[in-house]
Every structure is written in structure tokens, then in C-alpha cells.
Amino acid sequence: MTLRLTDEEADALRRQAQLEDRSMQDVARQAIREYVEVHSRAELLDRVLDSELPRYAEALERLGQ
């Protein structure tokens, strides 16, 4: 895989890597892992809410009154 970054993105990644005393690759890989984890959780939560929320719609409506 080849990741093409703009000059600004590459500079930001380089600065972050230097701040953390890590390689640019390590910083990028961690960022990807965190992104996938967060978005996977959000997608799962959305699916659960879509399937379960209608089941409790009446009760939620009453609680809102």
C-alpha cells in the first residue's frame, strides 16, 4: 500500500512523530487503528439503535412527556 499525503499532511505527521520520538509510520498506523476502532463502535451502536429503538418508542415517548 502506498499512502500519498499532501506536503502539509506529511509535515504535520513528521512533527508529531518527532514530538513523540516515534517513526512517522508508527504514528500513522496508530491513527488508523484508532480511527477504525472508533468508527466500528459507532457503526455497531447505530445498528443496535436502529433495530432496538422502535421496540421502545412508546416507552421513550412517555418518558419524554
Phi, psi and omega per residue, in radians:
M1 nan 2.441 3.064
T2 -2.059 2.256 3.122
L3 -1.891 2.060 3.132
R4 -1.753 2.145 -3.136
L5 -1.974 2.653 2.989
T6 -1.211 2.903 3.099
D7 -1.036 -0.689 -3.130
E8 -1.157 -0.728 3.116
E9 -1.134 -0.745 3.127
A10 -1.118 -0.716 3.111
D11 -1.117 -0.749 3.128
A12 -1.116 -0.734 3.116
L13 -1.132 -0.737 3.121
R14 -1.070 -0.799 3.137
R15 -1.076 -0.768 -3.135
Q16 -1.101 -0.757 3.132
A17 -1.080 -0.713 3.115
Q18 -1.151 -0.714 3.115
L19 -1.057 -0.653 -3.097
E20 -1.609 -0.007 -3.095
D21 0.931 0.830 3.128
R22 -2.319 2.930 3.088
S23 -1.356 2.738 3.080
M24 -1.061 -0.657 3.135
Q25 -1.094 -0.761 3.133
D26 -1.078 -0.755 -3.134
V27 -1.132 -0.760 -3.137
A28 -1.140 -0.747 -3.140
R29 -1.104 -0.720 3.112
Q30 -1.124 -0.719 3.133
A31 -1.074 -0.704 3.122
I32 -1.151 -0.774 3.114
R33 -1.032 -0.798 -3.129
E34 -1.124 -0.716 3.124
Y35 -1.067 -0.841 -3.118
V36 -1.106 -0.734 -3.141
E37 -1.083 -0.821 -3.115
V38 -1.120 -0.806 -3.085
H39 -1.277 -0.517 3.073
S40 -1.162 -0.739 3.098
R41 -1.107 -0.760 -3.123
A42 -1.108 -0.720 3.131
E43 -1.127 -0.742 3.108
L44 -1.096 -0.786 3.125
L45 -1.070 -0.747 3.108
D46 -1.050 -0.747 3.141
R47 -1.125 -0.733 3.136
V48 -1.138 -0.775 3.136
L49 -1.112 -0.720 3.127
D50 -1.075 -0.613 -3.095
S51 -1.515 -0.539 -3.042
E52 -1.727 -0.507 -3.076
L53 -1.031 -0.780 3.109
P54 -1.011 -0.540 -3.142
R55 -1.086 -0.564 -3.078
Y56 -1.930 0.250 -3.055
A57 -1.004 -0.768 -3.103
E58 -1.127 -0.783 -3.139
A59 -1.121 -0.703 3.114
L60 -1.152 -0.663 3.093
E61 -1.081 -0.767 3.112
R62 -1.117 -0.701 3.128
L63 -1.134 -0.511 -3.129
G64 -1.343 -0.174 -3.115
Q65 -1.545 nan nan
